Amino acid sequence: MKAQVPAEDEKSPRPETLRRRGDFVRAARGARVALPAFTVQMAPRELTDSHAPARFGLTVTRKVAGAVGRNRIRRRLREALRLGGALGAKPGRDYVFVARPVSLSAPFAELLAQMTEGLARLNDRGAARPRRKQEDRLTRP
């Protein structure tokens, strides 16, 4: 799947970002899709924010790379979101990209394609059933 990238002179708006830890935790409890370069997590917002633009967060842990590598991954993912990866996002939802080591060396076009694919797969699931809690798994027969 090829992602369409805007021309160099076009200015894409910067996507809204997640800032609070609670938003990241809520997204981690929601639906997720695993891709080679990252995992995409998604959670719908409250009913009052259902028409607000989608928000995005990035998580790059120390397991992935050193400080220089983590910063490079963040810059690459932010730019991919800005250039068109966020086009498939639905309003009123929060998305978190959890990076993997592959995202450092993957071609940029591949990052864009994986971003659009991940968002499309999450949106195909509809309201995205939340994952069951650990207690629910233990109590079910």
C-alpha positions as CSV (number, residue, x, y, z in Angstrom):
1,M,0.0,0.0,0.0
2,K,1.5,3.3,-1.0
3,A,0.8,6.4,1.0
4,Q,0.3,9.7,-0.8
5,V,2.7,12.4,0.4
6,P,1.8,16.0,0.0
7,A,4.2,18.1,-2.2
8,E,7.1,19.8,-0.5
9,D,5.7,23.3,-0.6
10,E,2.4,22.2,1.0
11,K,2.1,22.9,4.7
12,S,0.2,20.2,6.6
13,P,-1.3,21.2,9.9
14,R,0.5,19.8,12.9
15,P,-1.7,17.1,14.5
16,E,-2.9,17.5,18.1
17,T,-0.8,15.6,20.6
18,L,-1.5,13.8,23.9
19,R,0.0,15.4,26.9
20,R,-1.3,13.7,30.0
21,R,-0.2,10.3,31.3
22,G,-3.9,9.4,31.8
23,D,-4.6,9.7,28.1
24,F,-1.7,7.4,27.3
25,V,-2.9,4.8,29.8
26,R,-6.5,5.0,28.5
27,A,-5.2,4.3,25.0
28,A,-3.2,1.4,26.2
29,R,-6.4,-0.2,27.5
30,G,-8.1,0.2,24.2
31,A,-7.8,-1.5,20.9
32,R,-4.4,-2.2,19.3
33,V,-2.8,-3.2,16.1
34,A,0.7,-4.6,15.8
35,L,2.8,-3.6,12.8
36,P,6.5,-4.2,12.1
37,A,7.7,-0.7,12.9
38,F,5.3,0.1,15.8
39,T,2.1,-0.8,17.6
40,V,-0.9,1.5,17.3
41,Q,-3.2,1.8,20.3
42,M,-6.5,3.6,20.2
43,A,-9.2,4.6,22.6
44,P,-12.4,6.7,22.0
45,R,-12.8,9.9,24.0
46,E,-15.7,10.9,26.2
47,L,-19.0,11.7,24.5
48,T,-18.4,15.4,25.0
49,D,-15.2,15.2,22.9
50,S,-16.6,12.9,20.2
51,H,-16.3,15.6,17.5
52,A,-12.9,17.0,18.5
53,P,-10.0,16.3,16.2
54,A,-8.0,13.1,16.8
55,R,-5.0,13.3,19.1
56,F,-1.7,11.4,18.8
57,G,1.0,10.3,21.2
58,L,4.4,8.7,20.7
59,T,6.1,6.3,23.0
60,V,9.7,5.3,22.4
61,T,11.3,3.3,25.3
62,R,14.9,2.9,26.2
63,K,14.7,-0.8,25.1
64,V,14.3,0.5,21.5
65,A,17.5,2.5,21.2
66,G,19.8,4.9,22.9
67,A,19.0,8.6,23.3
68,V,20.0,9.6,19.8
69,G,18.1,6.7,18.2
70,R,15.0,7.5,20.3
71,N,15.0,11.1,19.3
72,R,15.5,10.2,15.6
73,I,12.5,7.8,15.8
74,R,10.3,10.5,17.4
75,R,11.2,13.0,14.7
76,R,10.5,10.4,11.9
77,L,7.2,9.4,13.4
78,R,6.1,13.0,14.0
79,E,7.0,14.0,10.4
80,A,5.1,10.9,9.1
81,L,2.1,12.0,11.0
82,R,2.3,15.5,9.8
83,L,2.8,14.5,6.1
84,G,-0.3,12.4,5.9
85,G,-0.2,9.5,8.3
86,A,-3.0,11.1,10.3
87,L,-5.4,11.3,7.4
88,G,-7.1,8.0,8.3
89,A,-7.7,9.0,11.9
90,K,-11.3,9.5,13.1
91,P,-12.3,12.5,15.2
92,G,-12.9,11.9,18.9
93,R,-10.2,9.2,19.3
94,D,-6.8,9.1,20.8
95,Y,-4.0,7.2,19.1
96,V,-0.6,6.2,20.6
97,F,2.2,4.8,18.5
98,V,4.6,2.6,20.5
99,A,7.8,2.4,18.5
100,R,9.9,-0.7,17.7
101,P,13.6,-0.8,16.7
102,V,12.6,-1.4,13.0
103,S,11.2,2.2,12.9
104,L,14.7,3.6,13.1
105,S,15.9,1.9,9.9
106,A,12.7,1.4,7.9
107,P,12.3,3.6,4.7
108,F,10.2,6.7,5.4
109,A,7.6,5.7,2.7
110,E,7.2,2.4,4.6
111,L,6.5,4.2,7.8
112,L,3.8,6.3,6.1
113,A,2.2,3.2,4.6
114,Q,2.3,1.3,8.0
115,M,0.7,4.3,9.7
116,T,-2.2,4.6,7.3
117,E,-2.6,0.8,7.4
118,G,-2.7,0.7,11.2
119,L,-5.2,3.5,11.4
120,A,-7.4,1.9,8.8
121,R,-7.3,-1.5,10.6
122,L,-8.3,0.1,13.9
123,N,-11.1,2.1,12.3
124,D,-12.4,-1.1,10.6
125,R,-13.0,-2.6,14.1
126,G,-15.7,0.0,14.7
127,A,-16.0,1.2,18.3
128,A,-13.0,-0.9,19.2
129,R,-13.8,-3.3,22.0
130,P,-11.6,-2.6,25.0
131,R,-9.3,-5.4,26.0
132,R,-10.4,-7.5,29.0
133,K,-8.8,-6.9,32.3
134,Q,-6.6,-9.6,33.8
135,E,-9.2,-10.4,36.5
136,D,-11.8,-11.1,33.7
137,R,-9.4,-13.6,32.1
138,L,-8.9,-15.4,35.3
139,T,-12.6,-15.7,36.3
140,R,-13.9,-16.9,33.0
141,P,-14.3,-20.7,32.7
